[in-house]
Amino acid sequence: MQKSYKTKVTQEIQQYLKLQNQKSFSAADVYHYLESNNIDVNQSTVYRTLDRMIEHNILVRFKTANSGNYYYRISDEHHNCDEHLHMQCRKCGKVMHLDCDFMNDIRELLMKQYGFTLECNGSTLCGLCAECKKKEK
């Protein structure tokens, strides 16, 4: 059985995760949060801790379509993220699951017409969520 280390950094990162509420965040966001709370940490430690959290299915890492940067979000144990796309609000950063009956239709269409195999894990559609769209009006 693998040993789990509960370091001060890990505890502080877990505290940061509680504040996120389905919003995506970068490793730099985590690093700046730790810095602002006077936690002395190396950036590589932040990346290693986030990688461990991915391995333990606590976090999911994805690359944004518009910037190509990697972001993280809290994993939702009820969703198999390999089976659907995600939507990310470009204003607030919220990530939502696109669970639809038409996902298999899209996969088949892409395969038949383009010979393209869709890999949903890490795939993100960018736009505005309903709350941010309301605020724009």
C-alpha positions in Angstrom: 0.0 0.0 0.0 1.3 3.4 -1.0 2.1 5.8 1.9 0.3 9.1 1.9 2.1 12.2 3.1 0.0 15.0 4.7 2.4 17.8 4.4 1.6 21.5 5.3 1.7 22.2 1.5 -0.7 19.4 0.7 -3.1 20.6 3.5 -3.0 24.2 2.2 -3.6 23.0 -1.4 -6.6 21.0 -0.2 -7.9 24.2 1.5 -7.4 26.0 -1.8 -9.4 23.3 -3.6 -12.4 23.8 -1.2 -12.5 27.5 -2.3 -12.7 26.7 -6.0 -16.3 25.3 -6.3 -15.9 23.8 -9.8 -13.8 26.6 -11.2 -10.6 25.7 -13.0 -7.2 26.9 -11.8 -3.6 26.8 -12.8 -0.6 25.6 -10.9 0.5 29.3 -10.8 -2.9 30.2 -9.1 -2.1 27.5 -6.4 1.5 28.8 -6.0 0.3 32.4 -5.6 -2.4 31.3 -3.1 0.3 29.5 -1.0 2.6 32.5 -1.3 -0.1 34.9 -0.1 -0.7 32.7 2.9 3.1 32.8 3.8 3.7 29.2 2.8 7.3 28.8 1.7 7.1 26.4 -1.3 8.9 25.7 -4.5 6.9 25.7 -7.7 8.1 22.1 -8.5 6.5 21.0 -5.2 3.2 22.5 -6.3 3.4 20.6 -9.6 4.3 17.3 -7.9 1.5 17.7 -5.4 -1.0 18.4 -8.2 0.3 15.4 -10.2 -0.2 13.2 -7.1 -3.8 14.5 -6.8 -4.4 13.6 -10.5 -3.1 10.1 -9.9 -5.5 9.7 -6.9 -8.4 11.1 -9.0 -8.8 14.1 -6.8 -8.0 16.5 -9.8 -8.4 16.4 -13.5 -5.9 18.3 -15.8 -6.9 19.7 -19.1 -5.5 22.0 -21.8 -7.6 25.0 -22.7 -8.6 25.5 -26.3 -7.9 29.2 -26.4 -4.6 29.5 -24.6 -3.1 26.0 -24.7 -2.3 26.3 -21.0 -2.9 23.5 -18.5 -5.6 24.0 -15.9 -6.9 21.8 -13.2 -10.3 21.2 -11.6 -11.7 19.0 -8.9 -12.6 15.6 -10.2 -16.2 14.6 -10.1 -16.4 11.0 -9.1 -19.7 10.6 -10.9 -18.4 11.5 -14.3 -16.1 9.5 -16.6 -14.3 12.4 -18.2 -13.0 10.2 -21.1 -16.6 9.8 -22.4 -17.7 13.5 -22.8 -16.5 17.0 -23.6 -16.3 19.8 -21.2 -17.5 23.4 -21.4 -15.5 26.2 -19.8 -16.7 29.7 -19.1 -14.1 32.2 -20.4 -15.1 34.7 -17.8 -15.5 32.9 -14.5 -13.5 29.7 -15.3 -16.3 27.3 -14.3 -16.1 23.9 -16.0 -19.2 21.9 -16.8 -19.6 18.4 -18.1 -21.3 18.0 -21.5 -23.2 14.8 -20.9 -25.5 14.3 -23.8 -27.1 11.5 -25.7 -25.6 12.8 -28.9 -22.0 12.1 -27.9 -22.0 8.7 -29.6 -23.6 10.3 -32.7 -20.8 12.8 -32.8 -18.1 10.1 -32.4 -19.7 8.1 -35.3 -20.0 11.1 -37.5 -16.4 12.1 -37.0 -15.2 8.6 -37.7 -17.3 8.1 -40.8 -16.8 11.4 -42.4 -13.2 12.2 -41.3 -11.7 9.0 -40.0 -11.2 11.0 -36.8 -11.2 9.3 -33.4 -12.5 11.7 -30.7 -10.6 11.7 -27.4 -12.7 13.6 -25.0 -10.4 13.6 -22.0 -9.0 17.1 -21.8 -11.3 18.4 -24.5 -12.9 21.7 -23.7 -15.3 24.0 -25.5 -15.0 27.6 -24.5 -17.8 30.1 -24.2 -19.9 31.9 -21.6 -21.9 30.2 -18.8 -25.5 31.3 -18.2 -24.6 33.4 -15.1 -21.9 35.3 -16.9 -24.1 35.8 -20.0 -26.8 37.3 -17.8 -24.3 39.7 -16.3 -23.3 40.9 -19.7 -26.8 42.1 -20.5 
